[in-house]
Amino acid sequence: MTARKPDPSPESLARADRQRLAAEEGARAMAEVERDALAIRKNMERLRALREAREAREAEAATEADAAPAAKRTIKRIKRIVR
């Protein structure tokens, strides 16, 4: 068996510290990205619902306009006398 060194070297301590900090930063960054993605999905869902409601209102208005017969417009003609 190989014997382990009792005290780690300063370089290995520094490397372990850098790795720990990088892992913590990575976890924070991933959490932030997930939060942003969730917020974007919620906003997209809200906007989609608004768009679909607007389109439904427009379709209903178009259907009502097509269903109601347009009133006949009478044109009053004026007789002109030409001399």
C-alpha positions in Angstrom: 0.0 0.0 0.0 1.0 3.5 -0.6 1.2 5.9 2.3 -0.7 9.2 2.0 0.9 12.5 2.8 -0.4 13.8 6.2 -0.7 17.4 5.0 -1.9 18.4 1.6 0.3 20.8 -0.3 -0.7 24.5 -0.7 -1.2 24.0 -4.4 -3.6 21.1 -3.9 -5.5 23.1 -1.3 -5.8 26.1 -3.7 -6.9 23.8 -6.5 -9.6 22.2 -4.2 -10.8 25.6 -3.2 -11.0 26.7 -6.8 -13.0 23.6 -7.7 -15.3 24.1 -4.8 -16.0 27.7 -5.8 -16.5 26.8 -9.4 -19.0 24.1 -8.4 -20.9 26.6 -6.2 -20.9 29.2 -9.0 -22.1 26.6 -11.5 -25.0 25.5 -9.2 -26.0 29.2 -8.7 -25.8 29.8 -12.5 -27.9 26.8 -13.3 -30.5 27.8 -10.7 -30.7 31.3 -12.2 -31.1 29.9 -15.7 -33.9 27.6 -14.6 -35.6 30.6 -12.8 -35.4 32.7 -15.9 -36.7 29.9 -18.1 -39.6 29.4 -15.8 -40.4 33.1 -15.9 -40.2 33.2 -19.7 -42.5 30.1 -20.0 -45.1 31.8 -17.6 -45.0 35.0 -19.6 -45.4 33.1 -22.9 -48.4 31.2 -21.4 -49.9 34.5 -20.3 -49.4 36.1 -23.7 -50.7 33.1 -25.5 -53.9 33.2 -23.4 -54.4 36.9 -24.2 -53.8 36.3 -27.9 -56.2 33.4 -28.1 -58.9 35.4 -26.2 -58.4 38.3 -28.6 -58.6 36.0 -31.6 -61.8 34.4 -30.2 -63.3 37.9 -29.8 -62.4 38.9 -33.3 -63.7 35.6 -34.8 -67.0 36.1 -32.8 -67.3 39.7 -34.0 -66.7 38.6 -37.6 -69.3 35.8 -37.3 -71.8 38.3 -35.9 -71.1 40.7 -38.7 -71.5 38.0 -41.3 -74.7 36.7 -39.7 -76.5 40.1 -39.5 -77.7 41.1 -42.9 -76.3 44.4 -44.0 -79.0 47.0 -44.3 -79.7 48.0 -47.8 -78.5 51.4 -48.5 -80.8 53.3 -50.7 -79.4 55.9 -53.0 -81.5 59.0 -53.4 -81.2 60.1 -57.0 -81.6 63.6 -58.0 -82.9 64.4 -61.4 -80.8 67.0 -63.1 -82.1 69.2 -65.8 -79.6 69.7 -68.5 -80.0 72.7 -70.8 
